Every structure is written in structure tokens, then in C-alpha cells.
């Protein structure tokens, strides 16, 4: 006889894969999508000083692709909800971070989609800062 927890194991594994896919899709909004459209725009430019056409293609392509990826993340969130039956991530709030005036229970914990999007934005910002302070170099030329 199988227990109910044995039936939940494959669903939990699939839910983890879906959450990982959501994270990859969210990270692609800040990395893969803009780089791909910049490459496409560079292929459309005939010279180093192109007209507004390639720039418009890049702008519209990035916006459209981010909307599509956001739609995909929303559907992956629905799939996660179907697999787990829960739409939220348990909040982790340490005791020393709570105010005495805080209510005993927060109104609503963040959803998986919110957690993934916020995590991807923070990771992208950290990568940008790391690049800026370590690899970007100085725009100020030396010598003269």
C-alpha cells in the first residue's frame, strides 16, 4: 500500500524543476534577451553609424521578448500552483528583525513568482555591481 507522501515526491520534484525554470526564465530577461536583440540589431546595421531602424528593432524586440518571458513565467507559476497546491513561499523572518509593533502574522507571504522575479533582479544588480567595480575599467584615459 502506498502512502500519500510517496505520491507527493514526484510532484515536489516536478515543482522544483518548474521553479528552477522560472528562475532561469527570469534571469534571461536581464541577460539573454537584451544580448540576443543587441546581436540582432548589430546584424541589421550596415555601418558603425546606423539609422534609427536597428535601434527601434532592438527596443521593440527587447520589450516584446520580456513580455513573452513574463507571460511564460506566469504560466509556469500556474503549473507550480497545480503541482503543489500552494501559491506562496513560506516567509523567513528572523525574530530580531521583527518590530514589537508588527502584527503577529503577516498579511500574505510572497508567491513563488514574486520570489523568483525579485531574486533575479537582485542577482542581476549584484552581477552588474561586481562587473562595474572589477572588470569595467576606467573610462578616464591616462597620459597626454
C-alpha angles and dihedrals in degrees: 000000000000123000127226092249091060089059091050095055097075091043091051090049091049090047089054090052090049091049090049089049089052090052092049091048091049092049090049089061089067099036121016099035098053093041092049092050092046088054091048090049091050090053091053094051115094095194142015089265104050127178121252093277099087091042091053091048090052094047096047092041093053093047093047094046093049090051090051093047090048090051089049091050089051091054091046088053089054089051090050089051091051092049098045105025088224126099098190141070115228108255117241109209119160118222095242090056094059123094119225087236093056115110115255091248127028118240099244131347119231120272122241090253092053091048092050094047094046091046092051092049091050092047091049091049091050091049090049091051092046091050093046095051099038112026109018097080126204122300089207111098121220129221130032 
